[in-house]
Amino acid sequence: MTVATILHRVADYDAWRKVYDSVGDMQKEGGVTQESVHRMVDDPDNVLVIHHFDNVETARAFLGRDDLREALQRSGVQGEPRVELFE
């Protein structure tokens, strides 16, 4: 199993969440087996997303998708997300 952590700042959490919720099919198609979203206690526009995958190859393929990058832009992600993979 591979776990991806994605930490990023968003312009507006509610707007970001609408886009995130709209890409559930993309996540399933891309191999996400579990997901969770967390907001920083003292900075609620700082968001941590945790996705589980069967393997690192699937995780890397999902994270490299052009439609995922487009969704990140539409959702108001500011700057480059910090992405880390764990096995």
HELIX and SHEET records of a PDB file:
HELIX    1   1 TYR A   13  SER A   22  1                                  10    
HELIX    2   2 GLY A   24  GLU A   29  1                                   6    
HELIX    3   3 VAL A   56  LEU A   63  1                                   8    
HELIX    4   4 ASP A   66  SER A   75  1                                  10    
SHEET    1   A 4 GLN A  34  MET A  40  0                                        
SHEET    2   A 4 ASP A  43  PHE A  53 -1                                        
SHEET    3   A 4 THR A   2  VAL A  10 -1                                        
SHEET    4   A 4 VAL A  77  PHE A  86 -1                                        
END                                                                             
